[in-house]
Amino acid sequence: MRLEGKVAVITGASSGIGAETARVFANEGAYVVLAARRLDRLEALASEIISKNGKAIAVQADVTKPEDCKKISEAAIAEFGQID
């Protein structure tokens, strides 16, 4: 539980390295903000993490767009109160 109480934003979380990183961070106690373009996959991953007593939210976003980056940070602050 090395990340207990920390809030991590994971981009590219809908598959591959991003999804696995989110799982590892959640298993270590982090609250994870999952961000990517494929909302259905983000929601499935968030449900998986939550079912294992983790904390996660899904934010559909394209990190090449500044307004989407702002949306990610605003969602993290609204849900968890901080970003670590």
trRosetta pair geometry for C-beta under 8 A, 3 or more apart (Angstrom, degrees):
i j d omega theta_ij theta_ji phi_ij phi_ji
1 4 4.3 29 166 -48 102 116
1 28 6.1 146 -130 -173 28 51
1 29 4.1 68 -154 -39 80 136
2 28 5.0 -35 47 -170 80 117
2 29 7.1 168 51 32 35 116
3 6 4.5 -83 -175 40 81 125
3 8 7.0 -14 -176 -31 141 125
3 25 5.8 -56 79 -159 168 71
3 28 4.1 68 21 116 105 108
3 29 4.9 170 78 68 67 85
3 30 3.8 -29 132 -53 129 94
4 28 7.4 -115 -44 146 61 63
4 29 3.3 -43 -83 151 62 152
4 30 7.6 -104 -80 -61 18 44
5 29 6.8 -8 -4 146 53 113
5 31 7.7 -1 -155 -10 20 101
6 29 7.3 82 28 105 86 89
6 30 4.8 -42 78 -115 92 89
6 31 7.2 -165 94 26 41 75
6 84 4.2 -84 -159 51 90 156
7 30 6.9 141 -107 -170 18 87
7 31 4.8 -25 -107 70 72 104
7 32 7.8 170 -158 -84 55 24
7 33 6.8 41 177 -18 94 106
7 76 6.0 124 159 -173 131 107
7 80 4.5 142 -105 122 136 148
7 81 7.7 179 -39 62 152 62
7 82 5.3 152 22 89 136 77
7 83 5.3 -97 99 -116 115 38
7 84 5.1 127 49 7 65 89
8 22 7.9 -175 99 -117 119 63
8 25 4.9 -84 49 -173 155 152
8 30 4.6 15 2 170 115 143
8 31 7.3 159 23 77 68 50
8 32 5.4 -22 70 -110 93 70
8 33 7.0 -160 97 25 45 78
8 83 8.0 94 -110 -158 18 73
8 84 6.5 -46 -70 66 60 91
9 32 7.9 135 -103 -162 20 59
9 33 4.6 -26 -108 68 67 115
9 35 6.3 11 -174 -1 91 126
9 72 6.0 82 -147 159 131 119
9 73 7.5 -35 -80 -86 152 62
9 76 5.9 -58 -77 -77 104 147
9 83 6.0 -1 -26 -145 111 118
10 13 4.3 87 111 -78 105 117
10 18 5.6 136 160 -167 100 83
10 21 5.5 172 -138 99 125 109
10 22 4.4 -163 70 -78 169 92
10 25 6.7 -166 -61 23 128 148
10 32 5.6 -4 1 -164 120 108
10 33 6.8 162 21 76 68 56
10 34 5.7 -18 67 -110 103 55
10 35 6.7 167 83 27 50 78
11 18 6.4 -88 103 -126 39 130
11 35 4.9 -34 -107 80 62 109
11 36 6.8 128 -171 -74 54 69
11 61 7.9 -79 -124 86 92 113
11 63 5.3 22 -147 -52 142 146
11 72 7.8 -12 -86 -130 94 162
12 15 7.6 -73 170 55 76 63
12 16 7.0 -45 156 68 108 108
12 17 7.0 15 118 74 128 86
12 18 3.3 -168 106 -56 80 146
12 35 7.8 13 -3 89 33 74
12 36 5.6 84 -123 -96 19 107
13 18 4.2 -121 -83 149 35 109
13 19 5.6 106 -175 -81 54 53
13 21 7.5 -103 -108 65 80 96
13 22 4.8 66 -141 -44 112 140
13 32 7.6 146 -127 161 150 120
13 34 3.9 -134 104 -153 155 84
13 35 6.0 92 12 44 114 42
13 36 5.2 -143 48 -25 65 114
13 42 6.1 72 94 -113 105 88
13 45 6.4 -158 150 89 100 161
14 18 6.8 21 27 88 46 130
14 19 6.5 -46 114 -65 13 106
14 34 7.6 112 -64 168 57 109
14 36 3.7 -132 -17 91 106 157
14 37 7.1 -74 -7 52 151 57
14 38 4.2 107 -157 58 159 106
14 41 3.8 80 -161 93 93 129
14 42 5.3 -56 -91 -56 86 76
14 45 7.2 -152 -122 -7 40 136
15 18 6.8 50 64 54 38 102
15 19 5.3 -17 -133 -18 12 128
15 36 7.7 137 9 -159 72 168
15 38 7.5 30 -20 47 103 142
15 41 6.2 -30 -50 172 84 154
16 19 6.1 112 51 19 34 98
16 20 7.1 -72 142 2 34 102
17 20 5.9 -62 -145 43 31 107
17 21 6.0 36 156 -24 67 108
18 21 5.7 -54 -145 34 27 113
18 22 6.5 30 155 -20 62 104
18 36 6.7 122 120 -69 156 125
19 22 5.7 -53 -153 32 32 113
19 23 6.7 33 150 -19 64 103
19 41 7.7 -75 -87 159 128 111
19 45 5.7 -127 -138 -108 97 143
20 23 5.5 -49 -150 34 37 114
20 24 6.4 36 153 -18 67 104
21 24 5.8 -55 -148 37 32 110
21 25 6.2 31 155 -17 67 107
22 25 5.9 -54 -143 39 29 110
22 26 6.2 28 157 -17 64 109
22 32 4.9 112 -151 -179 88 156
22 34 5.6 35 -123 -98 152 99
22 45 6.3 53 96 162 146 132
22 49 6.9 -80 145 -70 103 139
22 56 7.2 69 178 -122 116 131
23 26 5.9 -59 -147 39 27 110
23 27 6.2 27 155 -19 64 109
23 45 7.8 -102 -61 -160 87 103
23 48 7.7 -34 -100 114 100 123
23 49 6.9 -144 -107 -89 59 96
24 27 5.7 -56 -147 37 29 112
24 28 6.4 20 155 -12 63 110
25 28 5.8 -66 -151 43 30 107
25 30 4.1 -44 165 49 93 137
25 32 5.4 115 95 -82 122 116
26 29 7.7 130 -176 -3 30 7
26 30 6.1 -85 -82 65 36 79
26 31 8.0 52 -111 -117 75 19
26 32 5.2 -64 -67 -10 94 129
26 49 4.6 -94 -147 -145 168 116
26 52 7.3 94 134 80 122 118
26 54 3.8 23 -175 -145 114 151
26 55 7.5 -173 -133 46 96 49
26 56 6.3 -27 -97 -60 132 114
27 52 7.7 -26 -91 127 75 140
27 54 7.4 -52 -62 -81 40 129
30 84 7.9 -126 -135 56 107 126
31 54 7.9 158 -113 174 47 79
31 55 4.1 -31 -121 91 87 119
31 56 7.2 -176 -168 -77 59 43
31 79 7.8 -171 161 120 132 107
31 80 4.9 158 112 -114 150 141
32 49 6.5 -91 46 -163 125 168
32 54 7.2 5 15 160 107 123
32 55 7.2 149 23 94 63 64
32 56 4.7 -9 68 -110 93 90
32 57 7.8 -171 98 30 56 57
33 56 7.6 174 -83 -154 24 62
33 57 5.7 -11 -121 62 66 94
33 59 6.2 7 178 2 94 123
33 72 6.4 117 144 -172 131 87
33 75 6.4 136 -146 101 123 104
33 76 4.4 -51 -66 -91 157 98
33 79 7.3 147 -95 57 102 135
33 80 7.4 -116 -56 6 106 134
33 83 7.6 -44 9 -111 142 99
34 42 4.7 162 121 -152 121 96
34 45 5.8 158 -131 90 162 124
34 46 5.7 -135 22 -66 140 94
34 56 5.9 34 -18 -176 112 109
34 57 6.8 -165 26 90 81 42
34 58 4.9 -29 73 -107 111 62
34 59 6.8 159 81 23 54 70
35 42 7.5 30 -106 -118 13 139
35 58 8.0 152 -81 -162 37 50
35 59 4.8 -21 -99 73 82 100
35 60 7.8 141 -147 -122 61 8
35 61 4.7 -26 -162 46 104 119
35 63 7.0 89 133 -61 127 102
35 72 4.9 3 -96 -115 146 126
36 41 7.0 -42 82 80 137 112
36 42 5.7 180 45 -67 99 113
36 60 7.4 -45 81 -129 48 51
36 61 7.1 56 14 56 7 69
37 60 6.5 51 -149 -163 30 82
37 61 7.2 -95 -79 79 52 29
37 62 5.4 39 -85 -80 103 82
38 41 4.4 31 114 22 116 114
38 42 6.5 154 94 -18 64 88
38 60 7.8 -149 70 -123 10 93
39 42 5.4 -58 -146 38 37 114
39 43 6.1 35 159 -20 71 105
39 58 6.4 107 -152 147 70 127
39 60 4.1 -32 -76 -77 103 120
40 43 6.0 -55 -148 36 28 109
40 44 6.5 29 153 -19 62 105
41 44 5.6 -51 -148 35 34 113
41 45 6.4 32 154 -16 65 105
42 45 5.8 -59 -150 39 31 108
42 46 6.2 32 152 -20 66 106
42 58 3.6 127 136 -146 110 116
42 59 7.3 -118 174 38 156 33
42 60 6.7 -163 28 -76 151 66
43 46 5.5 -50 -143 36 33 113
43 47 6.3 36 155 -20 64 104
43 58 4.9 -94 -73 10 56 167
44 47 5.8 -54 -151 36 30 112
44 48 6.5 34 150 -22 63 105
45 48 5.4 -50 -148 33 35 115
45 49 6.4 33 154 -17 66 104
45 56 7.2 -105 121 151 81 156
45 58 7.3 124 62 -88 91 111
46 49 5.8 -56 -149 38 31 109
46 50 6.1 29 155 -17 66 110
46 56 4.2 -159 -134 111 75 114
46 57 6.3 36 -128 -134 137 13
46 58 4.5 -103 -30 -40 140 100
47 50 5.7 -56 -142 41 30 110
47 51 6.1 35 157 -26 65 107
48 51 5.8 -55 -149 31 26 113
48 52 6.9 10 155 -5 60 108
49 52 6.1 -70 -158 43 32 101
49 54 3.9 -73 170 75 87 132
49 55 7.5 -54 134 57 114 14
49 56 4.1 68 80 -10 141 141
50 53 7.7 48 -174 -80 36 9
50 54 6.1 -95 -79 69 31 72
50 55 7.2 56 -100 -109 76 29
50 56 5.9 -116 -49 38 84 96
55 80 7.4 119 136 -95 133 114
57 75 6.3 -154 116 157 140 114
57 76 7.8 -173 56 -93 128 52
57 79 5.1 -106 -26 -107 153 174
59 71 6.4 167 -177 127 122 97
59 72 5.1 142 110 -109 152 69
59 75 4.7 166 -91 56 133 164
59 76 8.0 -63 -28 -45 150 76
61 65 7.5 -141 -173 59 78 104
61 68 3.8 144 -156 177 91 109
61 69 7.1 124 177 -68 135 36
61 71 5.7 -177 -98 77 118 117
61 72 5.2 -46 -27 -58 172 104
62 65 4.8 60 84 8 98 110
62 68 5.1 121 51 20 59 172
63 68 6.5 -119 -84 100 30 117
63 69 5.9 73 -141 -78 66 92
63 72 7.7 2 -96 -19 85 150
64 68 7.9 31 54 47 46 131
65 68 4.2 72 79 7 104 110
65 69 7.1 -175 91 -11 54 81
66 69 5.5 -52 -150 33 38 113
66 70 6.5 39 153 -19 67 102
67 70 5.6 -49 -151 34 35 115
67 71 6.5 43 147 -25 63 102
68 71 5.2 -46 -148 31 39 118
68 72 6.7 44 151 -23 65 97
69 72 5.7 -47 -154 29 34 113
69 73 6.7 26 153 -11 64 104
70 73 6.0 -59 -150 41 33 105
70 74 6.1 32 154 -18 68 110
71 74 5.8 -57 -143 40 28 111
71 75 6.2 29 157 -20 64 108
72 75 5.9 -59 -150 35 27 109
72 76 6.5 27 154 -20 63 107
73 76 5.6 -52 -147 34 34 114
73 77 6.4 30 157 -15 67 106
73 83 6.4 -59 -136 -36 81 151
74 77 5.9 -55 -145 39 31 108
74 78 6.1 31 156 -20 65 110
75 78 5.7 -55 -142 38 29 112
75 79 6.1 14 163 -8 65 113
76 79 6.3 -67 -144 44 22 100
76 80 5.8 -41 -178 40 63 109
76 82 7.6 -65 143 97 99 26
76 83 4.9 49 130 -78 145 102
77 80 7.3 -78 -116 61 15 68
77 81 6.4 37 -161 -132 53 15
77 82 6.9 63 -114 -66 66 17
77 83 6.9 -55 -65 -28 76 94
80 83 7.8 100 81 -74 119 54
